[in-house]
Amino acid sequence: MRLPGQPFCILSMLLERPGEVVTREEMRQRLWASDTFVDFEHSLNSAIKKLRAALGDSPERARYVETLPRIGYRFVSPVTVDINEVRVAHALPSESYPAEDRVAGRGSRLALIVAGLLLLIVLPAAYVLYRYNSPLLKDKDTIVLADFENTTSERALEDALRQGLAVGLEQSPHLQVLSDRKSAVILRQMGHPPDERLTGQVAIDLCQRAGSKVMVQGSISSLGTIYVIGLTALRCDNNDAIAHEQVEAKRKENIIRALGEATTRLRKRLDESIQSIQEYNVPLEQVTTTSLEALKAYATGISAFDREGGRGAIPFFSRAAELDPAFAMAYGQLASIYQGLGETQLARNNAVKAFEHKERLTGSERLVIESWYNVFVTGDLEKATQLYEMEIHNHPPSSSVLNDMAATYGTLGQYEKASEILRQSLSLDPDAAITYGNLAVTLMDSNRIDEARVVLAEADHRKLQMDYLLQVSYWNAFLEENAEEMERIVSQAAGVPGARPLLLSEQARTEAYFGRFEKSRQYAESAAKLMVVNSDKESAAACLGELAAREVEVGEAAQAQKHALRSLQLARSQTVVTLAALVMVKNGDLKRGQALAEELGKKYPSDTLVQKYWVPTIRGRAELRQRNWSKALEILNVAAPFDFATPSTLAVGTLYPAYVRGEAYLGAGDGPRAAAEYNKLIARPGLVLNYPLAALARLGLARAYALSGDSAKANSSYDGFFRLWKEADSGLPMLGQARAEFSKLDATGKSTAKR
């Protein structure tokens, strides 16, 4: 079979490296000198066409020469070497030996031939073993996913396939995909729009800037009803193709399955062991969905979440779940978003649905779903932390998983561990606004206010903005007693989705902290109305429930009871029932309050903070109301290990068990121990923040010192409380009681007022 020069040269290049990709650039350098002016693309395509014609091959169904779009070509048919021709080529001619040495030299000649053959076989084999068995990817290395090259008429396929590829690769405990948010940051640094498509040289440049080792480029084309999917892995440092896989899907419905098969093969080519792949390889259509339309909606939801936050992503994840009612990760994403928005019942409902379909998932996704289930549904935070630890031990940690893990440790009051995890999360995704917020809050909880300010300044420098970040900035300004900055932050709320009701709630807390309960009530009512307008009845109910809890602490019994009942009418979430129970036992409505506590205990039997924080606090306060001081303290001491936790009920760490325990010690006549409990709140301003118990603890401390006979400290504490409440509503029962106590304080420092 005769071939012209260029097609023959191309065939020679392909046969020199059978099964490997020969790039178009390599062919250009070999076929055309650098000073030759030629239409390279046309000439190369023409040469390939002639080669295929000679071989009877076609690009659509390649038996010999496979095309990798925009990259190069690969010879895919088996190649064998004729050993006799090797012998002829490498044996030395007998004439080169003296006549007398011919017989004796036969052994030497044979040895040379064998040595030549061995070199021919061993050296290339050694090179291949070195190239493919030396692990290119280390534990912390990332893979960049380029956008799919799509020659079909269905543009929406690109995002869905890229998302599916990411999920397939991340099944591996050894492969970590660079996040889209980090890619967007690097694109900006390169002077490109953050949403520019990642293809060609742009993708390679980004890969190099990110410090990644490998880029994976996908492609999809169609021939009638048949779809051809290709995946090519390239080294980022030199653009060499190191692996390629191509599969066919005979129908559109089979595309996801075909992509999963190609992804599994690519994992093998990227040095992952057979054992690892067998252990961590669930078919892609099970991990994600059998519906291509559902996967498209899910991929759009992921993009929307990065651009707009959780609220903007909800419609897309909801659509994905509608299209495939067994799409576990779509339900899981909805659960996580709703929990962050304070809509705990919707979070529970979606977490339950995700958990029901968890068997479809890989080990990594299953651990995440189980963790969410234990946080959002059962409330078993100790088990959730164990699952998160297993996840990051067995798989490359993602920023989102580290964030969730840190939030769980923070809820349990383990702030040092939480801040360490959040810093690791920021190193993976330095433009995640929520991570800056979480880290700042965790540092505040540890009273590291200056460090929190630095974190928030960095978020501001990066121009990150979201409702939660504004709320955290407001808390920081409150701790710094910067009223002007607090007002500036409130004014920003109008331009940030979801921020206005959140900041109204914060203003309500702050007004109550300073004893201005009439203003606090107005802000809380406005926030609740806005939440109802936004179809968020659960958050509105929680807002009114918290208003009732603040009012009952200062003796506004009637207002507190009214708002507690209103909150229960709007929603009956865990938060609302907890706050209503607190209000009713404090008001003396013990029957109803204890019934609500019983409801909590039965409905959430495994919930760490319900069982070990809130129920003991409610029951202890009920005993306190009946003047059973010893019994109250016995019950309240169950919560002591969790005093510094930050349950989501009130958004801040209120130290409620310690505060009520202080009341019990006052009732029992133990001033020093009462003072120790109240000092817990005063010593942790970054934890209690603007919740009114922080101010009321000063009054409790004054009473404890008076009971102990320490006149100087009692006077100082009363003075501190009155300075905080210098603009308080004059008709508040607690303020009148405090003034009466202070006026009756005798020279020994003991109050003559009845406890």
Buried (B, 14 or more C-beta within 10 A) or exposed (E): EEBEEBBBBBBEBBEEBEBBBBBBEBBBEBBBEEEEEEEBEEBBEBBBEBBBEBBEBEBEEBEBBBBBBEBBBBBBBEEEEEEEEBEEEBBEEEEEBEEEEEEEBEEEBEEBBEEBBEEBEEEEEEEEEEEBEEEBBEEEBBBBBBBBBBEBEBEBBBBBBBBBBBBBBBBBBBBBBBBBBBBBBBBEEEEBEBEBBBBBEBBBBBBBBBEBBBBBBBBBBBEEEBBBBBBBBBBBEEBBBBBBBBBBBEEBEBBBBBBBBBBBBBBBBBBBEEEBBEBBBBBBBBBBBBBBBBBBBBBBBBBBBBEEBBBBBBEBBBBBBEBBEBBBBBBBBBBBBBBBBBBBBBBBBBBBBBBBBBEBBBBBBBBBBBBBBBBBBBBBBEBBBBBBEBBBEEBBBBBBBBBBBBBBBBBBBBBEBBBEBBBBBBEBBBBBBBBBBBBBBBBBBBBBBEBBBEBBBBBEEBEBBBBBBBBBBBBBBBBEEEEEBBEEBBEBBEEBBBBBBBBBBBBBBBBBBBBBBEBBBBBBBBBBBBBBEBEBBBBBBBBBBBBBBBBBBBBBBEBBBBBBBBBBEBBBBBBBBBBBBBBBBBBEBBEBBBEBBBBBBEEBEBBBBBBBBBBBBBBBBBBBBEEBBEBBBBBBBBBBEBBBBBBBBBBBBBBBBBBBBBBBBBBBEBBEBBBBBBBBBBEBBBBBBBBBBBBBBBBBBBBBBBBBEBBEBBBBBBEBBBEBBEEBBEEBEBBEBBEEBBEEBEEEBBBEBEE
